[in-house]
Amino acid sequence: MDWVTRLSAAHAAGRLQAELAKLRRYGLIIVDEVGYIPFEQDAANLFFQLVSSRYEHASLILTSNLPFARWGDVFGDQVVAAAMIDRIVHHAEVLTLKGSSYRLKDTGVDTLPSARAENTAQ
């Protein structure tokens, strides 16, 4: 959400394009936990602009515990999600990790209840 907040402030100040150009100069931007909190429509559009601006110009690492099929729910718009995923996966290395959470390794719990429900639905 920090990236969206930064872009939102730039947009409100009338300098969104300048901010996106500045962010394109970063060799790598890492966005952790995409989908942890759903995006408002304006935030989804700003995040799309960040992804689109960096597309084929600079590297972007995204992490998410959600499959791409659920990103439409996160961004509130299937079309925006599809366009964003298209740009993200083109020239990308997509890694899907399966198994127990590292954070749970010493708790005696193998999986979280939400992960168990999702696994049984498959």
N, C-alpha and C positions, 0 to 999 in steps of 0.2 A: 504493500500500500504506500510505502515511502515514495516509490517512483511515480505513482499516480498523483500523490499529493504535490510532488515537485512539478509535474506536468500541469496539474490543475492551477497552481499558482502562476505558472508561466502563461497559461492560457488566459487567466483573468487579467494579467498585466499586459496582454496583447503581444507577448513575445514567445509564443509556443514554437513557431518555426525556428527561431534562434536557439531555443533550448534543445529542440530535437537535433539541430545541427551540432550543437556542443556535445550532446550525448553520443552522436555518431563518431566523435573523435576518440571515445573510450574504446580501447581494444576489446574489452570484454565487460558485459554487464551480466550479473547473476541475479535472477529473480527466484527466490525460494518460496515454496508453498503456494503456487498458483492454484486458486480454487479453494483455499482454506476459508476465505471470506468472499461471499459473492460480490460482484462488482455492480455498482449503480450504472445506469446506461451511459452517463457522461464519462465515468471512470473507465468503462469498457472501451469506449471510443478513443479515449486518450491512450490507453494501454495498447490498443490496436495500432495507433499512430506511432507509438514507440517501436513496436515490433516491425511495422512496415518501413519505418525510417531506417532501421538497422539492417533490413533485409538486403543481403548481398553486399553489405558495406562493412559490417563488424559482427563480432561473435556475441552470442546470447546463450546463456545456460538457464534453463527453466527446470524447476522441480515441481512435481505435483503428485498427490496421492490419488488423483482422479484420472480415469482413462479419457482420451480425447472425446469419446462419445458423450461425456457428461459436461464438456466445456460450454456447450450452449446454455446449460442451466446456470453456470457460473457467470457468464457474461450477459445473460438475459437475452441473447439473440443468436440463433443458430447460424445465421448468415455471417455475422461478425466472427463468431467462433470458427467457422469453416475457413474463412479467408485468413484468419490469423494462423490456424493450424497449417494451412497450405504453405504459408511463408516460413513457418517454423521448421517444418519437416523437410522442405526442399534443401538439399545440401547438408542435411543433418544426420547425426548419429543419435538414434533414439534408443535409450536403454530402459528396459523394464526390469525392475528388481522385484523378486518374489522372495518370500520367506518372512521370518520373524523380525520384528522391529529391534534394532540395536538398543533402543532406549528401554526395551522390556527385558533385556537379557538377564538381569539379576532380580527380576520381580517374581519369577515363578509363573508368569502369565505368558502364554505363547502368542496369542493374537488378541487384538481388541475386539469387543463385541461387534462393532460396525464392520470390521474386516471379515469376521466369521459369517455375518449375514450376507455380505456381498459375495463371498466365496461359495456359499451354498446356493445362491441364486444362479450361478453359472451352469 
